[in-house]
Amino acid sequence: MSKSEMIRARSEPSLKRQVERIFHNLGISASEAINIFYQHVRLYKGFPFDIRIPNAGTLQAMRDVENKRNLIKAKDAKALFRQLDD
């Protein structure tokens, strides 16, 4: 067995419970998820996803979604794209 080191981190209890429930549904442990994250950081030589401060338009769109305002509803993707093209 290879050597291992302990990683200690603090997290909000509610966030930890929610995320660990997702890991459980995926069939992995928190340790396995952390190792996957570390492997991807090594592979990408940085975060494996974009970390950006959203601009004003994106922030407004996020607020709209949270408040269920200005949403476009469609029965399927084809209808949605037709509406977006108008």
PyMOL CGO cylinders between C-alpha atoms (Angstrom):
from pymol import cmd
from pymol.cgo import CYLINDER

trace = [
    CYLINDER, 0.00, 0.00, 0.00, 1.31, 3.45, -0.86, 0.3, 1, 1, 1, 1, 1, 1,
    CYLINDER, 1.31, 3.45, -0.86, 1.91, 6.07, 1.77, 0.3, 1, 1, 1, 1, 1, 1,
    CYLINDER, 1.91, 6.07, 1.77, -0.79, 8.68, 2.32, 0.3, 1, 1, 1, 1, 1, 1,
    CYLINDER, -0.79, 8.68, 2.32, -1.08, 12.02, 4.05, 0.3, 1, 1, 1, 1, 1, 1,
    CYLINDER, -1.08, 12.02, 4.05, -3.98, 13.47, 5.97, 0.3, 1, 1, 1, 1, 1, 1,
    CYLINDER, -3.98, 13.47, 5.97, -5.82, 16.52, 4.60, 0.3, 1, 1, 1, 1, 1, 1,
    CYLINDER, -5.82, 16.52, 4.60, -7.79, 18.58, 7.09, 0.3, 1, 1, 1, 1, 1, 1,
    CYLINDER, -7.79, 18.58, 7.09, -10.29, 21.19, 6.00, 0.3, 1, 1, 1, 1, 1, 1,
    CYLINDER, -10.29, 21.19, 6.00, -13.19, 23.03, 7.55, 0.3, 1, 1, 1, 1, 1, 1,
    CYLINDER, -13.19, 23.03, 7.55, -16.55, 23.23, 5.83, 0.3, 1, 1, 1, 1, 1, 1,
    CYLINDER, -16.55, 23.23, 5.83, -20.02, 24.50, 6.64, 0.3, 1, 1, 1, 1, 1, 1,
    CYLINDER, -20.02, 24.50, 6.64, -21.92, 21.49, 8.07, 0.3, 1, 1, 1, 1, 1, 1,
    CYLINDER, -21.92, 21.49, 8.07, -24.90, 21.86, 5.73, 0.3, 1, 1, 1, 1, 1, 1,
    CYLINDER, -24.90, 21.86, 5.73, -22.65, 22.08, 2.67, 0.3, 1, 1, 1, 1, 1, 1,
    CYLINDER, -22.65, 22.08, 2.67, -20.68, 19.04, 3.83, 0.3, 1, 1, 1, 1, 1, 1,
    CYLINDER, -20.68, 19.04, 3.83, -23.85, 16.96, 4.31, 0.3, 1, 1, 1, 1, 1, 1,
    CYLINDER, -23.85, 16.96, 4.31, -25.26, 17.95, 0.91, 0.3, 1, 1, 1, 1, 1, 1,
    CYLINDER, -25.26, 17.95, 0.91, -22.02, 17.24, -0.94, 0.3, 1, 1, 1, 1, 1, 1,
    CYLINDER, -22.02, 17.24, -0.94, -21.39, 13.94, 0.85, 0.3, 1, 1, 1, 1, 1, 1,
    CYLINDER, -21.39, 13.94, 0.85, -24.94, 12.85, -0.09, 0.3, 1, 1, 1, 1, 1, 1,
    CYLINDER, -24.94, 12.85, -0.09, -24.03, 13.56, -3.74, 0.3, 1, 1, 1, 1, 1, 1,
    CYLINDER, -24.03, 13.56, -3.74, -20.78, 11.60, -3.37, 0.3, 1, 1, 1, 1, 1, 1,
    CYLINDER, -20.78, 11.60, -3.37, -22.76, 8.70, -1.86, 0.3, 1, 1, 1, 1, 1, 1,
    CYLINDER, -22.76, 8.70, -1.86, -25.12, 8.73, -4.85, 0.3, 1, 1, 1, 1, 1, 1,
    CYLINDER, -25.12, 8.73, -4.85, -22.09, 8.68, -7.14, 0.3, 1, 1, 1, 1, 1, 1,
    CYLINDER, -22.09, 8.68, -7.14, -20.66, 5.74, -5.21, 0.3, 1, 1, 1, 1, 1, 1,
    CYLINDER, -20.66, 5.74, -5.21, -17.52, 7.53, -4.01, 0.3, 1, 1, 1, 1, 1, 1,
    CYLINDER, -17.52, 7.53, -4.01, -16.21, 8.72, -0.65, 0.3, 1, 1, 1, 1, 1, 1,
    CYLINDER, -16.21, 8.72, -0.65, -15.18, 12.25, 0.22, 0.3, 1, 1, 1, 1, 1, 1,
    CYLINDER, -15.18, 12.25, 0.22, -11.55, 11.07, 0.20, 0.3, 1, 1, 1, 1, 1, 1,
    CYLINDER, -11.55, 11.07, 0.20, -11.94, 9.67, -3.32, 0.3, 1, 1, 1, 1, 1, 1,
    CYLINDER, -11.94, 9.67, -3.32, -13.59, 12.91, -4.49, 0.3, 1, 1, 1, 1, 1, 1,
    CYLINDER, -13.59, 12.91, -4.49, -10.75, 14.98, -3.01, 0.3, 1, 1, 1, 1, 1, 1,
    CYLINDER, -10.75, 14.98, -3.01, -8.19, 12.74, -4.72, 0.3, 1, 1, 1, 1, 1, 1,
    CYLINDER, -8.19, 12.74, -4.72, -10.04, 13.14, -8.05, 0.3, 1, 1, 1, 1, 1, 1,
    CYLINDER, -10.04, 13.14, -8.05, -9.98, 16.91, -7.56, 0.3, 1, 1, 1, 1, 1, 1,
    CYLINDER, -9.98, 16.91, -7.56, -6.24, 16.85, -6.75, 0.3, 1, 1, 1, 1, 1, 1,
    CYLINDER, -6.24, 16.85, -6.75, -5.53, 14.68, -9.82, 0.3, 1, 1, 1, 1, 1, 1,
    CYLINDER, -5.53, 14.68, -9.82, -7.38, 17.17, -12.03, 0.3, 1, 1, 1, 1, 1, 1,
    CYLINDER, -7.38, 17.17, -12.03, -5.57, 20.15, -10.51, 0.3, 1, 1, 1, 1, 1, 1,
    CYLINDER, -5.57, 20.15, -10.51, -2.30, 18.40, -11.31, 0.3, 1, 1, 1, 1, 1, 1,
    CYLINDER, -2.30, 18.40, -11.31, -3.47, 17.55, -14.84, 0.3, 1, 1, 1, 1, 1, 1,
    CYLINDER, -3.47, 17.55, -14.84, -4.72, 21.08, -15.62, 0.3, 1, 1, 1, 1, 1, 1,
    CYLINDER, -4.72, 21.08, -15.62, -1.95, 22.76, -13.59, 0.3, 1, 1, 1, 1, 1, 1,
    CYLINDER, -1.95, 22.76, -13.59, -4.68, 24.79, -11.89, 0.3, 1, 1, 1, 1, 1, 1,
    CYLINDER, -4.68, 24.79, -11.89, -8.36, 24.53, -11.16, 0.3, 1, 1, 1, 1, 1, 1,
    CYLINDER, -8.36, 24.53, -11.16, -10.13, 22.16, -13.54, 0.3, 1, 1, 1, 1, 1, 1,
    CYLINDER, -10.13, 22.16, -13.54, -12.89, 24.74, -14.05, 0.3, 1, 1, 1, 1, 1, 1,
    CYLINDER, -12.89, 24.74, -14.05, -13.15, 28.48, -14.57, 0.3, 1, 1, 1, 1, 1, 1,
    CYLINDER, -13.15, 28.48, -14.57, -13.28, 30.68, -11.50, 0.3, 1, 1, 1, 1, 1, 1,
    CYLINDER, -13.28, 30.68, -11.50, -14.54, 34.11, -12.43, 0.3, 1, 1, 1, 1, 1, 1,
    CYLINDER, -14.54, 34.11, -12.43, -16.35, 37.03, -10.91, 0.3, 1, 1, 1, 1, 1, 1,
    CYLINDER, -16.35, 37.03, -10.91, -19.66, 37.20, -12.80, 0.3, 1, 1, 1, 1, 1, 1,
    CYLINDER, -19.66, 37.20, -12.80, -20.42, 40.41, -14.71, 0.3, 1, 1, 1, 1, 1, 1,
    CYLINDER, -20.42, 40.41, -14.71, -23.55, 42.47, -14.06, 0.3, 1, 1, 1, 1, 1, 1,
    CYLINDER, -23.55, 42.47, -14.06, -25.58, 40.69, -16.77, 0.3, 1, 1, 1, 1, 1, 1,
    CYLINDER, -25.58, 40.69, -16.77, -24.72, 37.26, -15.42, 0.3, 1, 1, 1, 1, 1, 1,
    CYLINDER, -24.72, 37.26, -15.42, -25.51, 38.32, -11.85, 0.3, 1, 1, 1, 1, 1, 1,
    CYLINDER, -25.51, 38.32, -11.85, -28.91, 39.64, -12.98, 0.3, 1, 1, 1, 1, 1, 1,
    CYLINDER, -28.91, 39.64, -12.98, -29.63, 36.40, -14.86, 0.3, 1, 1, 1, 1, 1, 1,
    CYLINDER, -29.63, 36.40, -14.86, -28.71, 34.39, -11.74, 0.3, 1, 1, 1, 1, 1, 1,
    CYLINDER, -28.71, 34.39, -11.74, -31.06, 36.54, -9.61, 0.3, 1, 1, 1, 1, 1, 1,
    CYLINDER, -31.06, 36.54, -9.61, -33.81, 36.13, -12.22, 0.3, 1, 1, 1, 1, 1, 1,
    CYLINDER, -33.81, 36.13, -12.22, -33.49, 32.34, -12.10, 0.3, 1, 1, 1, 1, 1, 1,
    CYLINDER, -33.49, 32.34, -12.10, -33.52, 32.31, -8.28, 0.3, 1, 1, 1, 1, 1, 1,
    CYLINDER, -33.52, 32.31, -8.28, -36.65, 34.49, -8.29, 0.3, 1, 1, 1, 1, 1, 1,
    CYLINDER, -36.65, 34.49, -8.29, -38.23, 32.68, -11.26, 0.3, 1, 1, 1, 1, 1, 1,
    CYLINDER, -38.23, 32.68, -11.26, -38.44, 35.89, -13.34, 0.3, 1, 1, 1, 1, 1, 1,
    CYLINDER, -38.44, 35.89, -13.34, -37.84, 36.50, -17.05, 0.3, 1, 1, 1, 1, 1, 1,
    CYLINDER, -37.84, 36.50, -17.05, -37.69, 32.77, -17.77, 0.3, 1, 1, 1, 1, 1, 1,
    CYLINDER, -37.69, 32.77, -17.77, -38.31, 31.33, -21.22, 0.3, 1, 1, 1, 1, 1, 1,
    CYLINDER, -38.31, 31.33, -21.22, -40.47, 28.21, -21.16, 0.3, 1, 1, 1, 1, 1, 1,
    CYLINDER, -40.47, 28.21, -21.16, -40.67, 25.71, -24.00, 0.3, 1, 1, 1, 1, 1, 1,
    CYLINDER, -40.67, 25.71, -24.00, -41.96, 22.19, -24.48, 0.3, 1, 1, 1, 1, 1, 1,
    CYLINDER, -41.96, 22.19, -24.48, -38.64, 20.95, -25.88, 0.3, 1, 1, 1, 1, 1, 1,
    CYLINDER, -38.64, 20.95, -25.88, -35.18, 22.13, -26.99, 0.3, 1, 1, 1, 1, 1, 1,
    CYLINDER, -35.18, 22.13, -26.99, -36.28, 22.76, -30.58, 0.3, 1, 1, 1, 1, 1, 1,
    CYLINDER, -36.28, 22.76, -30.58, -39.08, 25.09, -29.42, 0.3, 1, 1, 1, 1, 1, 1,
    CYLINDER, -39.08, 25.09, -29.42, -36.71, 26.81, -27.01, 0.3, 1, 1, 1, 1, 1, 1,
    CYLINDER, -36.71, 26.81, -27.01, -34.18, 27.57, -29.75, 0.3, 1, 1, 1, 1, 1, 1,
    CYLINDER, -34.18, 27.57, -29.75, -36.95, 28.90, -31.99, 0.3, 1, 1, 1, 1, 1, 1,
    CYLINDER, -36.95, 28.90, -31.99, -38.00, 31.28, -29.20, 0.3, 1, 1, 1, 1, 1, 1,
    CYLINDER, -38.00, 31.28, -29.20, -34.41, 32.38, -28.62, 0.3, 1, 1, 1, 1, 1, 1,
    CYLINDER, -34.41, 32.38, -28.62, -33.95, 33.12, -32.32, 0.3, 1, 1, 1, 1, 1, 1,
    CYLINDER, -33.95, 33.12, -32.32, -36.92, 35.55, -32.32, 0.3, 1, 1, 1, 1, 1, 1,
]
cmd.load_cgo(trace, "trace")
